[in-house]
Amino acid sequence: MALSNIEKKLGYKFKNQQLLLQALTHSSYAYEHPEKKFRDNEILEFLGDSVVGLVVADYLFNSYPGLGEGQLSKLKAALVSTSSLSILSRRIGLDKEILLGHGEEKNNGRKKKSILAGVFEAVMGAIYLDATFDLSRQILQNLIKKYFKKLPKDNFTINNYKSALQEFFNQQQLPAPVYRTVREKGPAHEKVFTVEVWAGTKVLARATGLSKKGAEQKAAQAALKKLMKTRFQIFSEEAFIVNQKKEQHHNETLSEMPEKKGQKSLPNSED
């Protein structure tokens, strides 16, 4: 294992290398190799989850004094999401060094966002135990600044696509959009889901993803692109940013949207 490569990207050398090794040990590996007496990373992931949450909250509180609690909460949710933490995990090479059991390895565990996010939290927990909270904060904040450069300085809003689409419907006093899974393809560990989002009798958009949640977010994103005249900046797979200095909202109403030829009607009951 190239633990030194990880330490280099973190900018931190562990005094106790066993902590870093434990952070990289998935439960599936520890279970399959009892003779090695490796401890898995679940307790470090538990600790790291709180470390990451507090560090990100502290960073946002001090970096964006003009934002209210609502926007800070949305920004924090985007930064600590499974998607964002899995990005950081890949950036510092954790995906290449995780110890996985044969089953997880076979099922593309190194690409699973939940595993990648978990091992990143475990590493942050390991740093906290090996050093101090202040050093953990410095390391994580440096990673945020380095790999999430798209964050604007001020006067912006952030939201996830499904919530934004729901808010759009609420503003127009319309029933909530409906998401329907219209197709599932592939083996259980590599399923691809196709989801449509409906507004009444209109299909607003269709998208695919490796999970229903991911496909729904992509469908909502596609729908928003049709409905919102405001240009938005993609922050992650689940969140976007609108810089209010540059853009003004000019949204299209659903009644103004042209109905495509052969447009399907929403069935009265779920399959």
C-alpha positions in Angstrom: 0.0 0.0 0.0 1.2 3.5 -0.9 0.3 5.2 2.4 2.9 7.8 1.7 1.1 9.0 -1.4 -2.0 9.6 0.7 -0.1 11.4 3.3 1.5 13.6 0.7 -1.9 14.7 -0.7 -3.2 15.3 2.8 -0.1 17.3 3.7 0.1 15.3 6.9 2.3 12.4 8.1 0.7 10.0 10.6 2.6 9.4 13.8 0.5 6.2 14.2 0.4 4.5 10.8 -2.0 1.9 12.1 -4.7 4.5 12.3 -4.4 5.3 8.6 -4.4 1.6 7.8 -7.5 1.1 9.9 -9.2 4.0 8.1 -8.6 2.3 4.8 -9.9 -1.2 5.9 -13.4 -1.8 4.8 -15.5 -4.2 7.0 -15.7 -6.7 4.1 -11.9 -7.1 4.1 -11.6 -7.4 7.9 -14.3 -10.1 7.8 -12.6 -12.1 5.0 -9.1 -11.9 6.6 -9.5 -12.5 10.3 -6.0 -13.9 10.5 -4.6 -10.4 9.9 -6.5 -9.0 12.9 -7.3 -5.8 11.1 -9.8 -3.5 12.6 -12.3 -2.1 10.1 -12.9 1.6 9.6 -16.5 1.8 10.8 -15.7 3.4 14.2 -13.4 5.9 12.6 -16.1 6.7 10.0 -18.5 7.4 12.9 -16.0 9.8 14.4 -15.0 11.3 11.1 -18.6 12.1 10.2 -18.8 14.5 13.2 -15.4 15.9 12.5 -16.3 16.7 8.9 -19.6 18.2 9.8 -18.2 20.5 12.4 -15.2 21.6 10.3 -17.4 22.3 7.3 -19.9 24.3 9.5 -17.1 26.3 11.0 -15.6 27.0 7.6 -18.9 28.2 6.1 -19.8 30.3 9.1 -16.5 32.2 8.9 -16.3 32.3 5.0 -19.9 33.5 4.4 -21.0 35.9 7.1 -23.7 37.3 4.9 -25.6 34.1 4.4 -28.5 33.1 6.5 -29.1 29.8 8.3 -31.1 28.4 5.4 -28.5 28.9 2.7 -25.7 27.9 5.0 -27.5 24.6 5.7 -28.0 23.9 2.0 -24.3 24.7 1.3 -23.2 22.5 4.2 -25.4 19.6 2.9 -23.9 19.9 -0.5 -20.3 19.8 0.8 -20.8 16.9 3.2 -23.0 14.9 0.8 -21.9 11.4 -0.3 -21.2 12.7 -3.8 -18.9 15.5 -2.6 -17.0 13.4 -0.1 -16.5 10.7 -2.7 -14.9 13.3 -5.0 -12.5 14.3 -2.3 -11.8 10.6 -1.6 -10.8 10.1 -5.3 -8.8 13.3 -5.4 -6.4 12.1 -2.7 -6.3 8.6 -4.0 -8.2 6.7 -1.4 -10.1 4.7 -4.1 -6.8 3.1 -5.1 -5.8 2.1 -1.5 -9.0 0.9 0.2 -8.8 -2.7 1.4 -11.9 -4.4 0.2 -13.2 -8.0 0.5 -13.4 -10.1 -2.6 -17.2 -9.6 -2.9 -17.0 -5.8 -2.8 -14.0 -5.8 -5.1 -16.0 -7.9 -7.6 -19.0 -5.6 -7.3 -17.0 -2.4 -8.2 -16.7 -1.3 -4.5 -13.9 1.1 -5.4 -16.4 3.1 -7.5 -19.2 3.1 -4.9 -19.7 6.6 -3.6 -20.9 5.4 -0.2 -17.7 3.4 0.3 -15.5 6.3 -0.9 -17.3 8.9 1.3 -17.1 6.5 4.2 -13.3 6.0 3.9 -12.8 9.7 3.6 -14.7 10.3 6.8 -12.6 7.5 8.4 -9.4 9.2 7.4 -10.6 12.5 8.9 -11.4 10.7 12.1 -8.0 9.1 12.1 -6.3 12.4 11.7 -8.3 13.8 14.6 -7.1 10.9 16.8 -3.5 11.1 15.6 -3.2 14.9 15.9 -5.7 17.6 17.0 -9.0 19.0 15.9 -7.3 22.2 14.8 -5.0 20.2 12.5 -8.0 18.2 11.2 -9.8 21.5 10.4 -6.8 22.9 8.6 -6.4 19.8 6.4 -10.0 19.5 5.5 -10.4 23.2 4.8 -7.4 23.2 2.5 -9.0 20.3 0.6 -12.2 22.2 0.2 -10.4 25.3 -1.1 -8.4 23.2 -3.5 -11.0 21.0 -5.0 -14.2 23.1 -4.7 -13.0 26.3 -6.4 -16.5 26.9 -8.0 -17.9 28.3 -4.8 -18.6 32.1 -5.4 -17.6 34.6 -2.9 -20.9 36.1 -2.0 -24.5 36.9 -3.1 -25.5 33.5 -4.3 -28.1 30.8 -3.6 -27.5 27.0 -3.6 -30.1 24.3 -3.8 -30.4 20.7 -4.9 -32.4 20.0 -8.0 -35.4 18.2 -6.6 -35.9 20.8 -3.8 -35.6 23.6 -6.3 -38.1 22.0 -8.7 -40.5 21.5 -5.7 -40.1 25.1 -4.8 -40.8 26.2 -8.4 -44.1 24.2 -8.3 -45.0 25.7 -4.9 -44.5 29.2 -6.2 -46.9 28.4 -9.1 -49.4 26.8 -6.6 -49.2 23.5 -8.5 -49.3 19.9 -7.2 -45.9 18.4 -6.5 -44.0 16.9 -9.5 -44.2 13.2 -9.8 -41.2 10.9 -10.3 -41.7 7.6 -12.0 -39.2 4.8 -12.5 -39.9 3.6 -16.1 -37.0 1.2 -16.5 -34.4 -0.8 -14.6 -31.6 -2.5 -16.5 -28.6 -4.5 -15.5 -27.5 -6.9 -12.7 -28.4 -6.1 -9.1 -25.0 -4.6 -8.3 -24.9 -2.5 -11.5 -28.5 -1.5 -12.1 -29.2 1.6 -14.3 -32.5 3.3 -13.5 -34.5 5.5 -15.9 -36.8 8.0 -14.3 -39.3 10.5 -15.7 -40.5 13.6 -13.9 -44.1 14.6 -14.6 -46.1 17.9 -14.2 -49.7 16.9 -14.4 -50.1 15.3 -17.8 -46.7 16.5 -19.2 -43.4 14.7 -19.0 -40.9 17.4 -18.2 -37.7 15.3 -18.5 -36.2 11.9 -18.4 -32.8 10.8 -17.0 -30.8 7.7 -16.1 -28.6 7.0 -13.1 -27.0 4.3 -11.0 -29.6 4.8 -8.3 -33.2 6.0 -8.3 -32.2 9.0 -6.2 -29.5 9.9 -8.6 -31.7 9.5 -11.7 -34.4 11.6 -10.0 -31.9 14.4 -9.3 -30.8 14.3 -13.0 -34.4 14.4 -14.2 -35.1 17.4 -11.9 -32.0 19.1 -13.2 -33.1 18.6 -16.8 -36.6 19.9 -16.0 -35.1 23.0 -14.3 -33.1 23.8 -17.4 -36.3 23.9 -19.3 -38.3 25.9 -16.7 -35.7 28.4 -15.4 -34.4 31.1 -17.6 -31.8 31.8 -14.9 -28.5 30.2 -15.7 -27.1 28.1 -12.9 -23.7 26.7 -12.2 -23.5 23.0 -11.4 -21.7 22.4 -8.1 -22.2 18.7 -7.8 -24.4 15.9 -9.0 -27.1 17.0 -6.5 -26.6 20.8 -6.2 -26.3 24.0 -8.2 -25.5 27.6 -7.5 -27.1 30.8 -8.8 -24.9 33.9 -8.7 -27.5 36.6 -8.1 -25.2 39.4 -9.1 -25.0 38.2 -12.7 -28.5 36.7 -13.2 -32.1 37.7 -12.6 -34.9 35.1 -12.4 -37.1 34.9 -15.5 -38.9 31.7 -15.1 -41.2 30.0 -17.6 -44.6 28.9 -16.4 -45.7 25.3 -17.1 -48.6 26.6 -19.1 -46.2 28.4 -21.5 -44.3 25.2 -22.2 -45.1 23.7 -25.6 -46.5 20.2 -25.4 -44.6 17.9 -27.6 -46.2 15.9 -30.3 -47.2 12.5 -29.0 -46.8 13.7 -25.4 -47.8 10.9 -23.0 -50.5 11.4 -20.3 -49.8 10.6 -16.7 -51.4 7.2 -15.7 -54.0 7.4 -12.9 -52.3 4.7 -10.8 -48.7 3.6 -10.1 -47.4 0.4 -11.6 
